């Protein structure tokens, strides 16, 4: 019974940790995506036009 309680407590801690870690990574990615001017966003229409022209 003690092993089960320790497993459940450990699992909850791990799941909570992973949730907040992934949430932080997602938020930082969005912030970096907005502020990074080196990234060139190409629209789908422009890509289609280039494929047709070639």
mmCIF entry with sequence, helices, sheets and N, C-alpha, C, O atoms, coordinates in Angstrom:
data_MODEL
# 
_entry.id   MODEL 
# 
_entity.id                         1 
_entity.type                       polymer 
_entity.pdbx_number_of_molecules   1 
# 
_entity_poly.entity_id                      1 
_entity_poly.type                           'polypeptide(L)' 
_entity_poly.nstd_linkage                   no 
_entity_poly.nstd_monomer                   no 
_entity_poly.pdbx_seq_one_letter_code       
;(UNK)(UNK)(UNK)(UNK)(UNK)(UNK)(UNK)(UNK)(UNK)(UNK)(UNK)(UNK)(UNK)(UNK)(UNK)(UNK)
(UNK)(UNK)(UNK)(UNK)(UNK)(UNK)(UNK)(UNK)(UNK)(UNK)(UNK)(UNK)(UNK)(UNK)(UNK)(UNK)
(UNK)(UNK)(UNK)(UNK)(UNK)(UNK)(UNK)(UNK)(UNK)(UNK)(UNK)(UNK)(UNK)(UNK)(UNK)(UNK)
(UNK)(UNK)(UNK)(UNK)(UNK)(UNK)
;
_entity_poly.pdbx_seq_one_letter_code_can   XXXXXXXXXXXXXXXXXXXXXXXXXXXXXXXXXXXXXXXXXXXXXXXXXXXXXX 
_entity_poly.pdbx_strand_id                 A 
# 
loop_
_entity_poly_seq.entity_id 
_entity_poly_seq.num 
_entity_poly_seq.mon_id 
_entity_poly_seq.hetero 
1 1  UNK n 
1 2  UNK n 
1 3  UNK n 
1 4  UNK n 
1 5  UNK n 
1 6  UNK n 
1 7  UNK n 
1 8  UNK n 
1 9  UNK n 
1 10 UNK n 
1 11 UNK n 
1 12 UNK n 
1 13 UNK n 
1 14 UNK n 
1 15 UNK n 
1 16 UNK n 
1 17 UNK n 
1 18 UNK n 
1 19 UNK n 
1 20 UNK n 
1 21 UNK n 
1 22 UNK n 
1 23 UNK n 
1 24 UNK n 
1 25 UNK n 
1 26 UNK n 
1 27 UNK n 
1 28 UNK n 
1 29 UNK n 
1 30 UNK n 
1 31 UNK n 
1 32 UNK n 
1 33 UNK n 
1 34 UNK n 
1 35 UNK n 
1 36 UNK n 
1 37 UNK n 
1 38 UNK n 
1 39 UNK n 
1 40 UNK n 
1 41 UNK n 
1 42 UNK n 
1 43 UNK n 
1 44 UNK n 
1 45 UNK n 
1 46 UNK n 
1 47 UNK n 
1 48 UNK n 
1 49 UNK n 
1 50 UNK n 
1 51 UNK n 
1 52 UNK n 
1 53 UNK n 
1 54 UNK n 
# 
_struct_asym.id          A 
_struct_asym.entity_id   1 
# 
loop_
_struct_conf.conf_type_id 
_struct_conf.id 
_struct_conf.pdbx_PDB_helix_id 
_struct_conf.beg_label_comp_id 
_struct_conf.beg_label_asym_id 
_struct_conf.beg_label_seq_id 
_struct_conf.pdbx_beg_PDB_ins_code 
_struct_conf.end_label_comp_id 
_struct_conf.end_label_asym_id 
_struct_conf.end_label_seq_id 
_struct_conf.pdbx_end_PDB_ins_code 
_struct_conf.beg_auth_comp_id 
_struct_conf.beg_auth_asym_id 
_struct_conf.beg_auth_seq_id 
_struct_conf.end_auth_comp_id 
_struct_conf.end_auth_asym_id 
_struct_conf.end_auth_seq_id 
_struct_conf.pdbx_PDB_helix_class 
_struct_conf.details 
_struct_conf.pdbx_PDB_helix_length 
HELX_P HELX_P1 AA1 UNK A 2  ? UNK A 35 ? UNK A 2  UNK A 35 1 ? 34 
HELX_P HELX_P2 AA2 UNK A 44 ? UNK A 53 ? UNK A 44 UNK A 53 1 ? 10 
# 
_struct_conf_type.id          HELX_P 
_struct_conf_type.criteria    ? 
_struct_conf_type.reference   ? 
# 
loop_
_atom_site.group_PDB 
_atom_site.id 
_atom_site.type_symbol 
_atom_site.label_atom_id 
_atom_site.label_alt_id 
_atom_site.label_comp_id 
_atom_site.label_asym_id 
_atom_site.label_entity_id 
_atom_site.label_seq_id 
_atom_site.pdbx_PDB_ins_code 
_atom_site.Cartn_x 
_atom_site.Cartn_y 
_atom_site.Cartn_z 
_atom_site.occupancy 
_atom_site.B_iso_or_equiv 
_atom_site.pdbx_formal_charge 
_atom_site.auth_seq_id 
_atom_site.auth_comp_id 
_atom_site.auth_asym_id 
_atom_site.auth_atom_id 
_atom_site.pdbx_PDB_model_num 
ATOM 1   N N  . UNK A 1 1  ? 0.819  -1.194 0.000   1.00 0.00 ? 1  UNK A N  1 
ATOM 2   C CA . UNK A 1 1  ? 0.000  0.000  0.000   1.00 0.00 ? 1  UNK A CA 1 
ATOM 3   C C  . UNK A 1 1  ? 0.864  1.259  0.000   1.00 0.00 ? 1  UNK A C  1 
ATOM 4   O O  . UNK A 1 1  ? 0.527  2.252  -0.646  1.00 0.00 ? 1  UNK A O  1 
ATOM 5   N N  . UNK A 1 2  ? 1.984  1.212  0.731   1.00 0.00 ? 2  UNK A N  1 
ATOM 6   C CA . UNK A 1 2  ? 2.870  2.373  0.756   1.00 0.00 ? 2  UNK A CA 1 
ATOM 7   C C  . UNK A 1 2  ? 3.495  2.610  -0.620  1.00 0.00 ? 2  UNK A C  1 
ATOM 8   O O  . UNK A 1 2  ? 3.676  3.754  -1.036  1.00 0.00 ? 2  UNK A O  1 
ATOM 9   N N  . UNK A 1 3  ? 3.824  1.518  -1.326  1.00 0.00 ? 3  UNK A N  1 
ATOM 10  C CA . UNK A 1 3  ? 4.408  1.646  -2.656  1.00 0.00 ? 3  UNK A CA 1 
ATOM 11  C C  . UNK A 1 3  ? 3.422  2.294  -3.624  1.00 0.00 ? 3  UNK A C  1 
ATOM 12  O O  . UNK A 1 3  ? 3.811  3.119  -4.450  1.00 0.00 ? 3  UNK A O  1 
ATOM 13  N N  . UNK A 1 4  ? 2.168  1.928  -3.522  1.00 0.00 ? 4  UNK A N  1 
ATOM 14  C CA . UNK A 1 4  ? 1.143  2.498  -4.396  1.00 0.00 ? 4  UNK A CA 1 
ATOM 15  C C  . UNK A 1 4  ? 0.970  3.992  -4.124  1.00 0.00 ? 4  UNK A C  1 
ATOM 16  O O  . UNK A 1 4  ? 0.843  4.785  -5.057  1.00 0.00 ? 4  UNK A O  1 
ATOM 17  N N  . UNK A 1 5  ? 0.966  4.365  -2.869  1.00 0.00 ? 5  UNK A N  1 
ATOM 18  C CA . UNK A 1 5  ? 0.828  5.782  -2.513  1.00 0.00 ? 5  UNK A CA 1 
ATOM 19  C C  . UNK A 1 5  ? 2.024  6.579  -3.004  1.00 0.00 ? 5  UNK A C  1 
ATOM 20  O O  . UNK A 1 5  ? 1.857  7.689  -3.509  1.00 0.00 ? 5  UNK A O  1 
ATOM 21  N N  . UNK A 1 6  ? 3.217  6.041  -2.868  1.00 0.00 ? 6  UNK A N  1 
ATOM 22  C CA . UNK A 1 6  ? 4.422  6.717  -3.351  1.00 0.00 ? 6  UNK A CA 1 
ATOM 23  C C  . UNK A 1 6  ? 4.410  6.823  -4.869  1.00 0.00 ? 6  UNK A C  1 
ATOM 24  O O  . UNK A 1 6  ? 4.820  7.842  -5.424  1.00 0.00 ? 6  UNK A O  1 
ATOM 25  N N  . UNK A 1 7  ? 3.944  5.780  -5.540  1.00 0.00 ? 7  UNK A N  1 
ATOM 26  C CA . UNK A 1 7  ? 3.864  5.802  -6.998  1.00 0.00 ? 7  UNK A CA 1 
ATOM 27  C C  . UNK A 1 7  ? 2.876  6.859  -7.468  1.00 0.00 ? 7  UNK A C  1 
ATOM 28  O O  . UNK A 1 7  ? 3.164  7.601  -8.407  1.00 0.00 ? 7  UNK A O  1 
ATOM 29  N N  . UNK A 1 8  ? 1.726  6.933  -6.833  1.00 0.00 ? 8  UNK A N  1 
ATOM 30  C CA . UNK A 1 8  ? 0.712  7.920  -7.212  1.00 0.00 ? 8  UNK A CA 1 
ATOM 31  C C  . UNK A 1 8  ? 1.229  9.334  -6.951  1.00 0.00 ? 8  UNK A C  1 
ATOM 32  O O  . UNK A 1 8  ? 1.063  10.215 -7.795  1.00 0.00 ? 8  UNK A O  1 
ATOM 33  N N  . UNK A 1 9  ? 1.844  9.557  -5.812  1.00 0.00 ? 9  UNK A N  1 
ATOM 34  C CA . UNK A 1 9  ? 2.385  10.885 -5.498  1.00 0.00 ? 9  UNK A CA 1 
ATOM 35  C C  . UNK A 1 9  ? 3.478  11.263 -6.499  1.00 0.00 ? 9  UNK A C  1 
ATOM 36  O O  . UNK A 1 9  ? 3.505  12.391 -6.992  1.00 0.00 ? 9  UNK A O  1 
ATOM 37  N N  . UNK A 1 10 ? 4.359  10.343 -6.795  1.00 0.00 ? 10 UNK A N  1 
ATOM 38  C CA . UNK A 1 10 ? 5.420  10.607 -7.764  1.00 0.00 ? 10 UNK A CA 1 
ATOM 39  C C  . UNK A 1 10 ? 4.883  10.873 -9.156  1.00 0.00 ? 10 UNK A C  1 
ATOM 40  O O  . UNK A 1 10 ? 5.377  11.748 -9.867  1.00 0.00 ? 10 UNK A O  1 
ATOM 41  N N  . UNK A 1 11 ? 3.868  10.113 -9.539  1.00 0.00 ? 11 UNK A N  1 
ATOM 42  C CA . UNK A 1 11 ? 3.255  10.308 -10.853 1.00 0.00 ? 11 UNK A CA 1 
ATOM 43  C C  . UNK A 1 11 ? 2.601  11.679 -10.958 1.00 0.00 ? 11 UNK A C  1 
ATOM 44  O O  . UNK A 1 11 ? 2.731  12.353 -11.980 1.00 0.00 ? 11 UNK A O  1 
ATOM 45  N N  . UNK A 1 12 ? 1.903  12.094 -9.915  1.00 0.00 ? 12 UNK A N  1 
ATOM 46  C CA . UNK A 1 12 ? 1.263  13.413 -9.922  1.00 0.00 ? 12 UNK A CA 1 
ATOM 47  C C  . UNK A 1 12 ? 2.306  14.534 -10.015 1.00 0.00 ? 12 UNK A C  1 
ATOM 48  O O  . UNK A 1 12 ? 2.119  15.507 -10.745 1.00 0.00 ? 12 UNK A O  1 
ATOM 49  N N  . UNK A 1 13 ? 3.386  14.386 -9.281  1.00 0.00 ? 13 UNK A N  1 
ATOM 50  C CA . UNK A 1 13 ? 4.453  15.390 -9.332  1.00 0.00 ? 13 UNK A CA 1 
ATOM 51  C C  . UNK A 1 13 ? 5.057  15.432 -10.738 1.00 0.00 ? 13 UNK A C  1 
ATOM 52  O O  . UNK A 1 13 ? 5.280  16.514 -11.282 1.00 0.00 ? 13 UNK A O  1 
ATOM 53  N N  . UNK A 1 14 ? 5.318  14.278 -11.322 1.00 0.00 ? 14 UNK A N  1 
ATOM 54  C CA . UNK A 1 14 ? 5.901  14.209 -12.660 1.00 0.00 ? 14 UNK A CA 1 
ATOM 55  C C  . UNK A 1 14 ? 4.972  14.801 -13.710 1.00 0.00 ? 14 UNK A C  1 
ATOM 56  O O  . UNK A 1 14 ? 5.414  15.568 -14.566 1.00 0.00 ? 14 UNK A O  1 
ATOM 57  N N  . UNK A 1 15 ? 3.689  14.453 -13.656 1.00 0.00 ? 15 UNK A N  1 
ATOM 58  C CA . UNK A 1 15 ? 2.716  14.968 -14.630 1.00 0.00 ? 15 UNK A CA 1 
ATOM 59  C C  . UNK A 1 15 ? 2.590  16.482 -14.508 1.00 0.00 ? 15 UNK A C  1 
ATOM 60  O O  . UNK A 1 15 ? 2.526  17.185 -15.517 1.00 0.00 ? 15 UNK A O  1 
ATOM 61  N N  . UNK A 1 16 ? 2.555  16.984 -13.282 1.00 0.00 ? 16 UNK A N  1 
ATOM 62  C CA . UNK A 1 16 ? 2.477  18.434 -13.065 1.00 0.00 ? 16 UNK A CA 1 
ATOM 63  C C  . UNK A 1 16 ? 3.721  19.116 -13.610 1.00 0.00 ? 16 UNK A C  1 
ATOM 64  O O  . UNK A 1 16 ? 3.624  20.150 -14.270 1.00 0.00 ? 16 UNK A O  1 
ATOM 65  N N  . UNK A 1 17 ? 4.880  18.548 -13.341 1.00 0.00 ? 17 UNK A N  1 
ATOM 66  C CA . UNK A 1 17 ? 6.139  19.109 -13.835 1.00 0.00 ? 17 UNK A CA 1 
ATOM 67  C C  . UNK A 1 17 ? 6.148  19.160 -15.357 1.00 0.00 ? 17 UNK A C  1 
ATOM 68  O O  . UNK A 1 17 ? 6.505  20.184 -15.939 1.00 0.00 ? 17 UNK A O  1 
ATOM 69  N N  . UNK A 1 18 ? 5.761  18.067 -16.005 1.00 0.00 ? 18 UNK A N  1 
ATOM 70  C CA . UNK A 1 18 ? 5.760  18.018 -17.468 1.00 0.00 ? 18 UNK A CA 1 
ATOM 71  C C  . UNK A 1 18 ? 4.768  19.007 -18.055 1.00 0.00 ? 18 UNK A C  1 
ATOM 72  O O  . UNK A 1 18 ? 5.057  19.635 -19.073 1.00 0.00 ? 18 UNK A O  1 
ATOM 73  N N  . UNK A 1 19 ? 3.603  19.160 -17.434 1.00 0.00 ? 19 UNK A N  1 
ATOM 74  C CA . UNK A 1 19 ? 2.597  20.104 -17.915 1.00 0.00 ? 19 UNK A CA 1 
ATOM 75  C C  . UNK A 1 19 ? 3.157  21.520 -17.931 1.00 0.00 ? 19 UNK A C  1 
ATOM 76  O O  . UNK A 1 19 ? 3.061  22.216 -18.942 1.00 0.00 ? 19 UNK A O  1 
ATOM 77  N N  . UNK A 1 20 ? 3.739  21.946 -16.817 1.00 0.00 ? 20 UNK A N  1 
ATOM 78  C CA . UNK A 1 20 ? 4.257  23.308 -16.738 1.00 0.00 ? 20 UNK A CA 1 
ATOM 79  C C  . UNK A 1 20 ? 5.503  23.497 -17.614 1.00 0.00 ? 20 UNK A C  1 
ATOM 80  O O  . UNK A 1 20 ? 5.713  24.582 -18.156 1.00 0.00 ? 20 UNK A O  1 
ATOM 81  N N  . UNK A 1 21 ? 6.317  22.472 -17.755 1.00 0.00 ? 21 UNK A N  1 
ATOM 82  C CA . UNK A 1 21 ? 7.474  22.563 -18.630 1.00 0.00 ? 21 UNK A CA 1 
ATOM 83  C C  . UNK A 1 21 ? 7.049  22.757 -20.080 1.00 0.00 ? 21 UNK A C  1 
ATOM 84  O O  . UNK A 1 21 ? 7.559  23.643 -20.765 1.00 0.00 ? 21 UNK A O  1 
ATOM 85  N N  . UNK A 1 22 ? 6.117  21.934 -20.549 1.00 0.00 ? 22 UNK A N  1 
ATOM 86  C CA . UNK A 1 22 ? 5.650  22.054 -21.926 1.00 0.00 ? 22 UNK A CA 1 
ATOM 87  C C  . UNK A 1 22 ? 4.913  23.367 -22.161 1.00 0.00 ? 22 UNK A C  1 
ATOM 88  O O  . UNK A 1 22 ? 5.016  23.953 -23.239 1.00 0.00 ? 22 UNK A O  1 
ATOM 89  N N  . UNK A 1 23 ? 4.169  23.834 -21.157 1.00 0.00 ? 23 UNK A N  1 
ATOM 90  C CA . UNK A 1 23 ? 3.475  25.117 -21.277 1.00 0.00 ? 23 UNK A CA 1 
ATOM 91  C C  . UNK A 1 23 ? 4.480  26.261 -21.394 1.00 0.00 ? 23 UNK A C  1 
ATOM 92  O O  . UNK A 1 23 ? 4.281  27.185 -22.182 1.00 0.00 ? 23 UNK A O  1 
ATOM 93  N N  . UNK A 1 24 ? 5.550  26.203 -20.618 1.00 0.00 ? 24 UNK A N  1 
ATOM 94  C CA . UNK A 1 24 ? 6.577  27.231 -20.676 1.00 0.00 ? 24 UNK A CA 1 
ATOM 95  C C  . UNK A 1 24 ? 7.283  27.216 -22.025 1.00 0.00 ? 24 UNK A C  1 
ATOM 96  O O  . UNK A 1 24 ? 7.538  28.276 -22.596 1.00 0.00 ? 24 UNK A O  1 
ATOM 97  N N  . UNK A 1 25 ? 7.602  26.038 -22.542 1.00 0.00 ? 25 UNK A N  1 
ATOM 98  C CA . UNK A 1 25 ? 8.252  25.921 -23.849 1.00 0.00 ? 25 UNK A CA 1 
ATOM 99  C C  . UNK A 1 25 ? 7.343  26.490 -24.932 1.00 0.00 ? 25 UNK A C  1 
ATOM 100 O O  . UNK A 1 25 ? 7.813  27.219 -25.806 1.00 0.00 ? 25 UNK A O  1 
ATOM 101 N N  . UNK A 1 26 ? 6.056  26.173 -24.891 1.00 0.00 ? 26 UNK A N  1 
ATOM 102 C CA . UNK A 1 26 ? 5.102  26.674 -25.879 1.00 0.00 ? 26 UNK A CA 1 
ATOM 103 C C  . UNK A 1 26 ? 5.018  28.197 -25.838 1.00 0.00 ? 26 UNK A C  1 
ATOM 104 O O  . UNK A 1 26 ? 5.045  28.851 -26.881 1.00 0.00 ? 26 UNK A O  1 
ATOM 105 N N  . UNK A 1 27 ? 4.917  28.763 -24.636 1.00 0.00 ? 27 UNK A N  1 
ATOM 106 C CA . UNK A 1 27 ? 4.827  30.223 -24.509 1.00 0.00 ? 27 UNK A CA 1 
ATOM 107 C C  . UNK A 1 27 ? 6.094  30.902 -25.004 1.00 0.00 ? 27 UNK A C  1 
ATOM 108 O O  . UNK A 1 27 ? 6.016  31.913 -25.703 1.00 0.00 ? 27 UNK A O  1 
ATOM 109 N N  . UNK A 1 28 ? 7.254  30.371 -24.658 1.00 0.00 ? 28 UNK A N  1 
ATOM 110 C CA . UNK A 1 28 ? 8.510  30.973 -25.091 1.00 0.00 ? 28 UNK A CA 1 
ATOM 111 C C  . UNK A 1 28 ? 8.679  30.869 -26.604 1.00 0.00 ? 28 UNK A C  1 
ATOM 112 O O  . UNK A 1 28 ? 9.234  31.766 -27.238 1.00 0.00 ? 28 UNK A O  1 
ATOM 113 N N  . UNK A 1 29 ? 8.200  29.773 -27.172 1.00 0.00 ? 29 UNK A N  1 
ATOM 114 C CA . UNK A 1 29 ? 8.265  29.622 -28.628 1.00 0.00 ? 29 UNK A CA 1 
ATOM 115 C C  . UNK A 1 29 ? 7.421  30.695 -29.310 1.00 0.00 ? 29 UNK A C  1 
ATOM 116 O O  . UNK A 1 29 ? 7.847  31.276 -30.308 1.00 0.00 ? 29 UNK A O  1 
ATOM 117 N N  . UNK A 1 30 ? 6.236  30.958 -28.781 1.00 0.00 ? 30 UNK A N  1 
ATOM 118 C CA . UNK A 1 30 ? 5.366  31.994 -29.348 1.00 0.00 ? 30 UNK A CA 1 
ATOM 119 C C  . UNK A 1 30 ? 6.002  33.373 -29.218 1.00 0.00 ? 30 UNK A C  1 
ATOM 120 O O  . UNK A 1 30 ? 5.932  34.174 -30.150 1.00 0.00 ? 30 UNK A O  1 
ATOM 121 N N  . UNK A 1 31 ? 6.619  33.660 -28.075 1.00 0.00 ? 31 UNK A N  1 
ATOM 122 C CA . UNK A 1 31 ? 7.277  34.949 -27.867 1.00 0.00 ? 31 UNK A CA 1 
ATOM 123 C C  . UNK A 1 31 ? 8.442  35.093 -28.843 1.00 0.00 ? 31 UNK A C  1 
ATOM 124 O O  . UNK A 1 31 ? 8.609  36.148 -29.456 1.00 0.00 ? 31 UNK A O  1 
ATOM 125 N N  . UNK A 1 32 ? 9.241  34.053 -28.991 1.00 0.00 ? 32 UNK A N  1 
ATOM 126 C CA . UNK A 1 32 ? 10.384 34.096 -29.891 1.00 0.00 ? 32 UNK A CA 1 
ATOM 127 C C  . UNK A 1 32 ? 9.922  34.235 -31.340 1.00 0.00 ? 32 UNK A C  1 
ATOM 128 O O  . UNK A 1 32 ? 10.544 34.945 -32.129 1.00 0.00 ? 32 UNK A O  1 
ATOM 129 N N  . UNK A 1 33 ? 8.838  33.561 -31.683 1.00 0.00 ? 33 UNK A N  1 
ATOM 130 C CA . UNK A 1 33 ? 8.315  33.626 -33.042 1.00 0.00 ? 33 UNK A CA 1 
ATOM 131 C C  . UNK A 1 33 ? 7.884  35.053 -33.396 1.00 0.00 ? 33 UNK A C  1 
ATOM 132 O O  . UNK A 1 33 ? 8.080  35.501 -34.525 1.00 0.00 ? 33 UNK A O  1 
ATOM 133 N N  . UNK A 1 34 ? 7.300  35.758 -32.432 1.00 0.00 ? 34 UNK A N  1 
ATOM 134 C CA . UNK A 1 34 ? 6.858  37.134 -32.672 1.00 0.00 ? 34 UNK A CA 1 
ATOM 135 C C  . UNK A 1 34 ? 8.039  38.095 -32.771 1.00 0.00 ? 34 UNK A C  1 
ATOM 136 O O  . UNK A 1 34 ? 8.008  39.022 -33.579 1.00 0.00 ? 34 UNK A O  1 
ATOM 137 N N  . UNK A 1 35 ? 9.069  37.890 -31.969 1.00 0.00 ? 35 UNK A N  1 
ATOM 138 C CA . UNK A 1 35 ? 10.169 38.846 -31.902 1.00 0.00 ? 35 UNK A CA 1 
ATOM 139 C C  . UNK A 1 35 ? 11.309 38.540 -32.866 1.00 0.00 ? 35 UNK A C  1 
ATOM 140 O O  . UNK A 1 35 ? 12.139 39.413 -33.120 1.00 0.00 ? 35 UNK A O  1 
ATOM 141 N N  . UNK A 1 36 ? 11.373 37.351 -33.400 1.00 0.00 ? 36 UNK A N  1 
ATOM 142 C CA . UNK A 1 36 ? 12.481 36.972 -34.271 1.00 0.00 ? 36 UNK A CA 1 
ATOM 143 C C  . UNK A 1 36 ? 12.203 37.444 -35.690 1.00 0.00 ? 36 UNK A C  1 
ATOM 144 O O  . UNK A 1 36 ? 11.306 36.931 -36.360 1.00 0.00 ? 36 UNK A O  1 
ATOM 145 N N  . UNK A 1 37 ? 12.969 38.414 -36.140 1.00 0.00 ? 37 UNK A N  1 
ATOM 146 C CA . UNK A 1 37 ? 12.760 38.965 -37.480 1.00 0.00 ? 37 UNK A CA 1 
ATOM 147 C C  . UNK A 1 37 ? 13.527 38.190 -38.546 1.00 0.00 ? 37 UNK A C  1 
ATOM 148 O O  . UNK A 1 37 ? 13.335 38.429 -39.739 1.00 0.00 ? 37 UNK A O  1 
ATOM 149 N N  . UNK A 1 38 ? 14.385 37.277 -38.139 1.00 0.00 ? 38 UNK A N  1 
ATOM 150 C CA . UNK A 1 38 ? 15.140 36.492 -39.114 1.00 0.00 ? 38 UNK A CA 1 
ATOM 151 C C  . UNK A 1 38 ? 14.267 35.446 -39.793 1.00 0.00 ? 38 UNK A C  1 
ATOM 152 O O  . UNK A 1 38 ? 14.595 34.978 -40.883 1.00 0.00 ? 38 UNK A O  1 
ATOM 153 N N  . UNK A 1 39 ? 13.169 35.081 -39.164 1.00 0.00 ? 39 UNK A N  1 
ATOM 154 C CA . UNK A 1 39 ? 12.285 34.070 -39.733 1.00 0.00 ? 39 UNK A CA 1 
ATOM 155 C C  . UNK A 1 39 ? 11.441 34.718 -40.822 1.00 0.00 ? 39 UNK A C  1 
ATOM 156 O O  . UNK A 1 39 ? 10.773 35.724 -40.583 1.00 0.00 ? 39 UNK A O  1 
ATOM 157 N N  . UNK A 1 40 ? 11.474 34.148 -42.003 1.00 0.00 ? 40 UNK A N  1 
ATOM 158 C CA . UNK A 1 40 ? 10.694 34.676 -43.115 1.00 0.00 ? 40 UNK A CA 1 
ATOM 159 C C  . UNK A 1 40 ? 9.453  33.804 -43.260 1.00 0.00 ? 40 UNK A C  1 
ATOM 160 O O  . UNK A 1 40 ? 9.545  32.590 -43.443 1.00 0.00 ? 40 UNK A O  1 
ATOM 161 N N  . UNK A 1 41 ? 8.313  34.437 -43.175 1.00 0.00 ? 41 UNK A N  1 
ATOM 162 C CA . UNK A 1 41 ? 7.053  33.719 -43.326 1.00 0.00 ? 41 UNK A CA 1 
ATOM 163 C C  . UNK A 1 41 ? 6.606  33.816 -44.783 1.00 0.00 ? 41 UNK A C  1 
ATOM 164 O O  . UNK A 1 41 ? 6.406  34.909 -45.313 1.00 0.00 ? 41 UNK A O  1 
ATOM 165 N N  . UNK A 1 42 ? 6.456  32.679 -45.408 1.00 0.00 ? 42 UNK A N  1 
ATOM 166 C CA . UNK A 1 42 ? 6.025  32.640 -46.802 1.00 0.00 ? 42 UNK A CA 1 
ATOM 167 C C  . UNK A 1 42 ? 4.576  32.162 -46.831 1.00 0.00 ? 42 UNK A C  1 
ATOM 168 O O  . UNK A 1 42 ? 4.232  31.131 -46.253 1.00 0.00 ? 42 UNK A O  1 
ATOM 169 N N  . UNK A 1 43 ? 3.746  32.928 -47.510 1.00 0.00 ? 43 UNK A N  1 
ATOM 170 C CA . UNK A 1 43 ? 2.339  32.577 -47.573 1.00 0.00 ? 43 UNK A CA 1 
ATOM 171 C C  . UNK A 1 43 ? 2.146  31.372 -48.485 1.00 0.00 ? 43 UNK A C  1 
ATOM 172 O O  . UNK A 1 43 ? 2.989  31.090 -49.337 1.00 0.00 ? 43 UNK A O  1 
ATOM 173 N N  . UNK A 1 44 ? 1.061  30.681 -48.309 1.00 0.00 ? 44 UNK A N  1 
ATOM 174 C CA . UNK A 1 44 ? 0.759  29.506 -49.113 1.00 0.00 ? 44 UNK A CA 1 
ATOM 175 C C  . UNK A 1 44 ? 0.545  29.894 -50.574 1.00 0.00 ? 44 UNK A C  1 
ATOM 176 O O  . UNK A 1 44 ? 0.923  29.152 -51.480 1.00 0.00 ? 44 UNK A O  1 
ATOM 177 N N  . UNK A 1 45 ? -0.064 31.063 -50.800 1.00 0.00 ? 45 UNK A N  1 
ATOM 178 C CA . UNK A 1 45 ? -0.305 31.508 -52.172 1.00 0.00 ? 45 UNK A CA 1 
ATOM 179 C C  . UNK A 1 45 ? 1.012  31.753 -52.904 1.00 0.00 ? 45 UNK A C  1 
ATOM 180 O O  . UNK A 1 45 ? 1.138  31.409 -54.079 1.00 0.00 ? 45 UNK A O  1 
ATOM 181 N N  . UNK A 1 46 ? 1.976  32.334 -52.232 1.00 0.00 ? 46 UNK A N  1 
ATOM 182 C CA . UNK A 1 46 ? 3.274  32.601 -52.850 1.00 0.00 ? 46 UNK A CA 1 
ATOM 183 C C  . UNK A 1 46 ? 3.963  31.286 -53.212 1.00 0.00 ? 46 UNK A C  1 
ATOM 184 O O  . UNK A 1 46 ? 4.579  31.177 -54.273 1.00 0.00 ? 46 UNK A O  1 
ATOM 185 N N  . UNK A 1 47 ? 3.861  30.292 -52.336 1.00 0.00 ? 47 UNK A N  1 
ATOM 186 C CA . UNK A 1 47 ? 4.448  28.992 -52.629 1.00 0.00 ? 47 UNK A CA 1 
ATOM 187 C C  . UNK A 1 47 ? 3.777  28.340 -53.838 1.00 0.00 ? 47 UNK A C  1 
ATOM 188 O O  . UNK A 1 47 ? 4.451  27.740 -54.675 1.00 0.00 ? 47 UNK A O  1 
ATOM 189 N N  . UNK A 1 48 ? 2.456  28.457 -53.928 1.00 0.00 ? 48 UNK A N  1 
ATOM 190 C CA . UNK A 1 48 ? 1.732  27.890 -55.065 1.00 0.00 ? 48 UNK A CA 1 
ATOM 191 C C  . UNK A 1 48 ? 2.152  28.573 -56.357 1.00 0.00 ? 48 UNK A C  1 
ATOM 192 O O  . UNK A 1 48 ? 2.344  27.912 -57.378 1.00 0.00 ? 48 UNK A O  1 
ATOM 193 N N  . UNK A 1 49 ? 2.298  29.898 -56.318 1.00 0.00 ? 49 UNK A N  1 
ATOM 194 C CA . UNK A 1 49 ? 2.707  30.636 -57.513 1.00 0.00 ? 49 UNK A CA 1 
ATOM 195 C C  . UNK A 1 49 ? 4.097  30.233 -57.967 1.00 0.00 ? 49 UNK A C  1 
ATOM 196 O O  . UNK A 1 49 ? 4.349  30.135 -59.168 1.00 0.00 ? 49 UNK A O  1 
ATOM 197 N N  . UNK A 1 50 ? 4.996  30.001 -57.037 1.00 0.00 ? 50 UNK A N  1 
ATOM 198 C CA . UNK A 1 50 ? 6.344  29.585 -57.384 1.00 0.00 ? 50 UNK A CA 1 
ATOM 199 C C  . UNK A 1 50 ? 6.365  28.176 -57.979 1.00 0.00 ? 50 UNK A C  1 
ATOM 200 O O  . UNK A 1 50 ? 7.149  27.896 -58.886 1.00 0.00 ? 50 UNK A O  1 
ATOM 201 N N  . UNK A 1 51 ? 5.513  27.298 -57.474 1.00 0.00 ? 51 UNK A N  1 
ATOM 202 C CA . UNK A 1 51 ? 5.444  25.944 -58.008 1.00 0.00 ? 51 UNK A CA 1 
ATOM 203 C C  . UNK A 1 51 ? 4.895  25.949 -59.429 1.00 0.00 ? 51 UNK A C  1 
ATOM 204 O O  . UNK A 1 51 ? 5.355  25.194 -60.286 1.00 0.00 ? 51 UNK A O  1 
ATOM 205 N N  . UNK A 1 52 ? 3.907  26.805 -59.671 1.00 0.00 ? 52 UNK A N  1 
ATOM 206 C CA . UNK A 1 52 ? 3.300  26.892 -61.000 1.00 0.00 ? 52 UNK A CA 1 
ATOM 207 C C  . UNK A 1 52 ? 4.306  27.464 -62.003 1.00 0.00 ? 52 UNK A C  1 
ATOM 208 O O  . UNK A 1 52 ? 4.382  27.006 -63.143 1.00 0.00 ? 52 UNK A O  1 
ATOM 209 N N  . UNK A 1 53 ? 5.072  28.460 -61.572 1.00 0.00 ? 53 UNK A N  1 
ATOM 210 C CA . UNK A 1 53 ? 6.027  29.121 -62.465 1.00 0.00 ? 53 UNK A CA 1 
ATOM 211 C C  . UNK A 1 53 ? 7.181  28.201 -62.836 1.00 0.00 ? 53 UNK A C  1 
ATOM 212 O O  . UNK A 1 53 ? 7.751  28.340 -63.918 1.00 0.00 ? 53 UNK A O  1 
ATOM 213 N N  . UNK A 1 54 ? 7.535  27.272 -61.970 1.00 0.00 ? 54 UNK A N  1 
ATOM 214 C CA . UNK A 1 54 ? 8.694  26.417 -62.262 1.00 0.00 ? 54 UNK A CA 1 
ATOM 215 C C  . UNK A 1 54 ? 8.342  25.185 -63.039 1.00 0.00 ? 54 UNK A C  1 
ATOM 216 O O  . UNK A 1 54 ? 9.220  24.381 -63.351 1.00 0.00 ? 54 UNK A O  1 
# 
